[in-house]
Amino acid sequence: MTRKLVVFAAVLLLGTLVTLNAQQQKGGFTGPGLKAISVKEAKTLKDDTPVLLQGKILRSLGNEKYLFSDNSETITIEIDDKLWGDLSVSENDKVEISGEVDKERFSKVEIEVNGIRKL
């Protein structure tokens, strides 16, 4: 009876350790990511090209659109209200945004933001 109890305890402990290890492992691809580029460069890229920009949000333009600047140029960015979470940003805060180039007709270029963080 004691041997069965020891084996049961060992199996239970091993199962617990495997479960804890699996819960601690998070993530996905960890290789090289996007390198930050300038707004000026972003404006020359093709539609749907992923971009990473660093700069400041100068002001709201309404309807989830904002004027963004990185000192090279300005560009309109679109940030879905859900992306903000509890992040608060002023025109004095430097931020990093990731997103995609969104080229409209008549050469209008915007950035559709997928993520934002304060630097």
N, CA and C of each residue as an Amber inpcrd file, in Angstrom:
protein
   357
   0.8120000  -1.1850000   0.0000000   0.0000000   0.0000000   0.0000000
   0.8610000   1.2570000   0.0000000   1.9390000   1.2650000   0.7180000
   2.8120000   2.4220000   0.8060000   3.4780000   2.6930000  -0.5340000
   3.8530000   1.6430000  -1.2420000   4.5000000   1.8260000  -2.5440000
   3.5350000   2.4710000  -3.5330000   2.2910000   2.0830000  -3.5320000
   1.2910000   2.6750000  -4.4140000   1.0960000   4.1560000  -4.0820000
   1.1270000   4.4730000  -2.8100000   0.9670000   5.8560000  -2.3840000
   2.1400000   6.7130000  -2.8510000   3.3550000   6.1920000  -2.7780000
   4.5470000   6.9070000  -3.2270000   4.4950000   7.1240000  -4.7340000
   4.1060000   6.0930000  -5.4900000   4.0020000   6.2020000  -6.9420000
   2.9320000   7.2270000  -7.3130000   1.7910000   7.1780000  -6.6280000
   0.7140000   8.1270000  -6.8900000   1.1810000   9.5570000  -6.6140000
   1.8670000   9.7700000  -5.5020000   2.3640000  11.0970000  -5.1440000
   3.3840000  11.5920000  -6.1710000   4.2580000  10.6880000  -6.6450000
   5.2550000  11.0620000  -7.6430000   4.5890000  11.4560000  -8.9590000
   3.5860000  10.7040000  -9.3850000   2.8660000  11.0130000 -10.6250000
   2.1300000  12.3500000 -10.4860000   1.5110000  12.5600000  -9.3360000
   0.7970000  13.8020000  -9.0890000   1.7520000  14.9970000  -9.1060000
   2.9000000  14.8460000  -8.4630000   3.9060000  15.9120000  -8.4470000
   4.4340000  16.2050000  -9.8460000   4.7310000  15.1720000 -10.6130000
   5.2310000  15.3380000 -11.9790000   4.1900000  16.0430000 -12.8470000
   2.9420000  15.6500000 -12.7210000   1.8650000  16.2900000 -13.4840000
   1.7250000  17.7550000 -13.1350000   1.8540000  18.0770000 -11.8620000
   1.7700000  19.4670000 -11.4150000   2.9170000  20.2920000 -11.9790000
   4.1330000  19.7460000 -11.9480000   5.2940000  20.4650000 -12.4800000
   5.1710000  20.7100000 -13.9800000   4.7020000  19.7240000 -14.7180000
   4.5200000  19.8740000 -16.1650000   3.4840000  20.9520000 -16.4530000
   2.3920000  20.9450000 -15.6860000   1.3420000  21.9470000 -15.8760000
   1.8570000  23.3450000 -15.5620000   2.5840000  23.5110000 -14.4640000
   3.1380000  24.8170000 -14.1090000   4.1200000  25.3120000 -15.1600000
   4.9540000  24.4190000 -15.6650000   5.9170000  24.7890000 -16.6970000
   5.2000000  25.2310000 -17.9650000   4.1590000  24.5210000 -18.3420000
   3.4040000  24.8750000 -19.5420000   2.7300000  26.2310000 -19.3770000
   2.2480000  26.5390000 -18.1570000   1.5910000  27.8170000 -17.9200000
   2.5840000  28.9650000 -17.9490000   3.8280000  28.7370000 -17.5760000
   4.8270000  29.7950000 -17.5480000   5.3750000  30.0960000 -18.9360000
   5.2950000  29.1560000 -19.8490000   5.8120000  29.3720000 -21.1950000
   4.7760000  30.1260000 -22.0050000   5.0930000  31.3450000 -22.3540000
   4.2030000  32.1840000 -23.1510000   4.9930000  32.7260000 -24.3260000
   4.2790000  33.1640000 -25.3020000   4.9490000  33.8500000 -26.3800000
   4.7840000  33.1730000 -27.7110000   5.6580000  33.5180000 -28.5820000
   5.6400000  33.0330000 -29.9460000   6.9770000  33.3460000 -30.5600000
   6.9660000  33.9040000 -31.7150000   8.1870000  34.2220000 -32.4310000
   8.9780000  35.2830000 -31.6740000  10.2590000  35.0490000 -31.4780000
  11.0920000  36.0030000 -30.7560000  12.2900000  36.4620000 -31.5810000
  12.2320000  36.2260000 -32.8760000  13.3320000  36.6270000 -33.7420000
  13.3200000  38.1220000 -33.9930000  14.1190000  38.5680000 -34.9550000
  14.1910000  39.9990000 -35.2140000  12.8380000  40.5490000 -35.6420000
  12.4870000  41.6900000 -35.0940000  11.2130000  42.3190000 -35.4200000
  11.4090000  43.4730000 -36.3690000  10.4120000  44.3110000 -36.4230000
  10.4970000  45.4900000 -37.2700000  11.4600000  46.5000000 -36.6700000
  12.1350000  47.2150000 -37.5140000  13.0080000  48.3050000 -37.1000000
  12.2290000  49.6080000 -37.3150000  12.3230000  50.5010000 -36.3490000
  11.6250000  51.7800000 -36.4670000  12.1320000  52.5490000 -37.6820000
  11.1880000  53.1220000 -38.4330000  11.5250000  53.9360000 -39.6010000
  10.9020000  55.3110000 -39.4320000  11.2260000  56.2100000 -40.3330000
  10.6740000  57.5600000 -40.2560000   9.3180000  57.6250000 -40.9590000
   8.5530000  58.6470000 -40.6080000   7.2830000  58.8920000 -41.2870000
   7.5320000  59.1100000 -42.7730000   8.5900000  59.8350000 -43.0830000
   8.9340000  60.1080000 -44.4780000   9.1170000  58.8010000 -45.2540000
   9.8170000  57.8330000 -44.6470000  10.0020000  56.5240000 -45.2840000
   8.6750000  55.7830000 -45.4080000   7.8800000  55.8170000 -44.3370000
   6.6050000  55.0960000 -44.3230000   5.6980000  55.5430000 -45.4600000
   5.7360000  56.8210000 -45.7740000   4.8780000  57.3550000 -46.8370000
   5.2360000  56.8130000 -48.2160000   6.4350000  56.2690000 -48.3770000
   6.8590000  55.7480000 -49.6830000   6.5670000  54.2550000 -49.8460000
   6.1190000  53.5980000 -48.7760000   5.9130000  52.1510000 -48.8160000
   4.5730000  51.7810000 -49.4410000   4.4720000  50.5330000 -49.8590000
   3.2480000  50.0220000 -50.4660000   2.1580000  49.8290000 -49.4240000
   0.9180000  49.8090000 -49.8840000  -0.2470000  49.5640000 -49.0370000
  -0.0710000  48.2480000 -48.2680000  -0.4710000  48.2360000 -47.0110000
  -0.4380000  47.0700000 -46.1200000   0.9590000  46.6680000 -45.6540000
   1.9810000  47.4870000 -45.9060000   3.3250000  47.1810000 -45.4260000
   3.3910000  47.4290000 -43.9130000   3.8880000  46.4580000 -43.1400000
   4.0240000  46.6750000 -41.6940000   5.0770000  47.7370000 -41.3960000
   4.7850000  48.5910000 -40.4010000   5.7230000  49.6500000 -40.0240000
   5.7940000  49.7840000 -38.5070000   6.8880000  50.3430000 -38.0550000
   7.1020000  50.6900000 -36.6560000   7.6070000  52.1230000 -36.6350000
   6.8810000  53.0110000 -35.9530000   7.2260000  54.4300000 -35.9200000
   7.3660000  54.8980000 -34.4780000   8.2660000  55.8550000 -34.2570000
   8.4380000  56.4610000 -32.9360000   8.3150000  57.9660000 -33.0780000
   7.5160000  58.5540000 -32.2160000   7.3130000  59.9930000 -32.2810000
   6.2540000  60.4290000 -31.2920000   5.5350000  61.4860000 -31.6480000
   4.5230000  62.0400000 -30.7490000   3.2000000  62.2150000 -31.4760000
   2.1350000  62.0100000 -30.7260000   0.7990000  62.2910000 -31.2420000
   0.5190000  63.7480000 -30.9230000   0.3630000  64.5670000 -31.9580000
   0.2260000  66.0040000 -31.7690000  -1.1770000  66.4270000 -31.3590000
  -2.1790000  65.7710000 -31.9770000  -3.5640000  66.1200000 -31.6280000
  -4.5310000  65.1040000 -32.2320000  -5.7310000  65.1090000 -31.6780000
  -6.8160000  64.2770000 -32.2000000  -7.4440000  64.9760000 -33.3950000
  -7.7730000  64.1850000 -34.4110000  -8.4570000  64.7110000 -35.5910000
  -9.9220000  64.2670000 -35.6140000 -10.3260000  63.4960000 -34.5900000
 -11.6900000  62.9760000 -34.5210000 -11.8090000  61.6310000 -35.2070000
 -12.8490000  60.8870000 -34.8560000 -13.1330000  59.5840000 -35.4610000
 -11.9430000  58.6230000 -35.4180000 -11.2850000  58.5330000 -34.2600000
 -10.1550000  57.6270000 -34.0220000  -8.9170000  57.9660000 -34.8500000
  -8.8580000  59.1700000 -35.3900000  -7.6930000  59.5950000 -36.1740000
  -6.9260000  60.6700000 -35.4120000  -5.5860000  60.6140000 -35.5870000
  -4.6930000  61.5100000 -34.8610000  -3.5820000  61.9720000 -35.7880000
  -3.0160000  63.1280000 -35.4890000  -1.8730000  63.6330000 -36.2330000
  -0.6130000  63.2050000 -35.4900000   0.2650000  62.4880000 -36.1720000
   1.4830000  61.9210000 -35.5920000   2.6950000  62.5520000 -36.2570000
   3.7580000  62.8130000 -35.4710000   4.9800000  63.3960000 -36.0130000
   6.2010000  62.7310000 -35.3970000   7.2190000  62.5610000 -36.2260000
   8.5020000  62.0440000 -35.7260000   9.6320000  63.0140000 -36.0300000
   9.3330000  64.2610000 -36.2550000  10.2730000  65.3270000 -36.5930000
  10.7420000  65.2810000 -38.0390000  10.4180000  64.2210000 -38.7940000
  10.7470000  64.2380000 -40.2230000   9.5510000  64.7720000 -41.0060000
   8.3710000  64.3210000 -40.6320000   7.1210000  64.7440000 -41.2600000
   5.9720000  64.3840000 -40.3330000   4.7570000  64.7300000 -40.7520000
   3.5650000  64.3230000 -40.0120000   2.7480000  63.3830000 -40.8780000
   1.9060000  62.5830000 -40.2140000   1.0420000  61.6480000 -40.9200000
  -0.1880000  61.4000000 -40.0580000  -1.2840000  61.1140000 -40.7000000
  -2.5000000  60.7480000 -39.9790000  -2.4190000  59.2720000 -39.6070000
  -2.7280000  58.9810000 -38.3470000  -2.7750000  57.5970000 -37.8880000
  -4.1780000  57.3080000 -37.3780000  -4.5790000  56.0520000 -37.4750000
  -5.8880000  55.6380000 -36.9810000  -5.6800000  54.6290000 -35.8630000
  -6.1890000  54.9680000 -34.6700000  -6.0590000  54.0980000 -33.5050000
  -7.4620000  53.7330000 -33.0230000  -7.8150000  52.4630000 -33.1500000
  -9.1070000  51.9990000 -32.6620000  -9.1980000  52.2460000 -31.1650000
 -10.3300000  52.7200000 -30.6960000 -10.5080000  53.0260000 -29.2760000
 -10.1410000  51.8580000 -28.3640000 -10.3510000  50.6360000 -28.8100000
 -10.0400000  49.4510000 -27.9980000  -8.5420000  49.3060000 -27.7290000
  -7.6990000  49.8250000 -28.6070000  -6.2440000  49.6870000 -28.4430000
  -5.6900000  50.5050000 -27.2850000  -6.3770000  51.5630000 -26.9040000
  -5.8640000  52.4350000 -25.8590000  -5.8100000  51.7450000 -24.5040000
  -6.7610000  50.8720000 -24.2120000  -6.7830000  50.2380000 -22.8940000
  -6.7520000  51.3130000 -21.8240000  -5.8090000  51.2210000 -20.8710000
  -5.6930000  52.2400000 -19.8330000  -4.5160000  53.1910000 -20.0900000
  -3.9780000  53.1770000 -21.3050000  -2.8510000  54.0390000 -21.6650000
  -3.3330000  55.4640000 -21.9050000  -2.6920000  56.4210000 -21.2500000
  -2.9690000  57.8440000 -21.4630000  -1.7240000  58.4870000 -22.0470000
  -1.9100000  59.2710000 -23.0980000  -0.7980000  59.8980000 -23.8060000
  -1.1250000  61.3640000 -24.0580000  -0.1380000  62.2320000 -23.8450000
  -0.3070000  63.6490000 -24.1810000   0.6070000  63.9710000 -25.3640000
   0.5000000  65.1870000 -25.8490000   1.3400000  65.6080000 -26.9860000
   2.8140000  65.6780000 -26.6140000   3.1340000  65.5960000 -25.3210000
   4.5320000  65.6310000 -24.8660000   5.1540000  64.2480000 -24.7230000
   4.3430000  63.1990000 -24.8210000   4.8360000  61.8340000 -24.6220000
   5.3220000  61.2230000 -25.9290000   6.4860000  60.6080000 -25.8790000
   6.9940000  59.8760000 -27.0380000   6.3780000  58.4760000 -27.0020000
   5.8810000  58.0370000 -28.1560000   5.2460000  56.7290000 -28.2590000
   5.8500000  55.9340000 -29.4120000   5.6260000  54.6490000 -29.3570000
   5.9930000  53.7640000 -30.4570000   4.7090000  53.1310000 -30.9380000
   4.4760000  53.2270000 -32.2360000   3.2850000  52.6190000 -32.8060000
   3.6940000  51.5900000 -33.8520000   2.9770000  50.4960000 -33.8630000
   3.1540000  49.5020000 -34.9150000   1.8440000  49.4440000 -35.6840000
   1.9580000  49.2020000 -36.9660000   0.7550000  49.1660000 -37.7830000
   1.0780000  48.8690000 -39.2280000   0.1630000  49.3000000 -40.0860000
   0.3090000  49.0550000 -41.5230000   0.0470000  50.3330000 -42.2920000
   0.7550000  50.4730000 -43.3880000   0.5160000  51.5830000 -44.2980000
  -0.8640000  51.3820000 -44.9230000  -1.6390000  52.4470000 -44.9520000
  -2.9740000  52.4020000 -45.5480000  -3.0280000  53.4960000 -46.6040000
  -2.8640000  53.0780000 -47.8690000  -2.8810000  54.0460000 -48.9760000
  -4.2810000  54.1180000 -49.5510000  -4.8150000  55.3100000 -49.4960000
  -6.1320000  55.5790000 -50.0630000  -5.9530000  56.0720000 -51.4960000
  -7.0630000  56.2370000 -52.1550000  -6.9890000  56.8100000 -53.5040000
  -6.4590000  58.2350000 -53.4320000  -5.9610000  58.7070000 -54.4990000
  -5.4350000  60.0650000 -54.6180000  -4.2110000  60.2880000 -53.7330000
  -3.4120000  59.2390000 -53.5140000  -2.1240000  59.3070000 -52.8220000
  -2.1930000  59.6690000 -51.3360000  -3.3570000  59.5940000 -50.7220000
  -3.4490000  59.8450000 -49.2860000  -2.9120000  58.6270000 -48.5420000
  -1.9600000  58.8680000 -47.6310000  -1.3260000  57.7840000 -46.8820000
  -1.6020000  57.9720000 -45.4000000  -2.0400000  56.9100000 -44.7460000
  -2.2560000  56.9000000 -43.3060000  -1.6160000  55.6460000 -42.7430000
  -1.5520000  55.5760000 -41.4220000  -1.0810000  54.3760000 -40.7480000
  -2.2330000  53.8300000 -39.9170000  -2.5860000  52.5880000 -40.1660000
  -3.5860000  51.9080000 -39.3460000  -2.8340000  51.2270000 -38.2110000
  -3.0220000  51.7180000 -37.0000000  -2.2500000  51.2850000 -35.8390000
  -2.8040000  49.9760000 -35.2760000  -1.8810000  49.0340000 -35.0270000
  -2.2300000  47.7570000 -34.4000000  -1.8000000  47.7090000 -32.9370000
  -0.8010000  48.5460000 -32.5740000  -0.3060000  48.5640000 -31.2100000
   0.3440000  49.9000000 -30.8870000   0.2580000  50.2800000 -29.6240000
   0.8590000  51.5410000 -29.1940000   1.4120000  51.3480000 -27.7840000
   2.5780000  51.9680000 -27.5600000   3.1510000  51.9490000 -26.2070000
   3.9140000  53.2490000 -25.9820000   3.9070000  53.6720000 -24.7200000
   4.6210000  54.8930000 -24.3440000   6.0860000  54.5460000 -24.1300000
   6.9860000  55.3680000 -24.6700000   8.4260000  55.1470000 -24.5000000
   8.9640000  55.9110000 -23.2990000
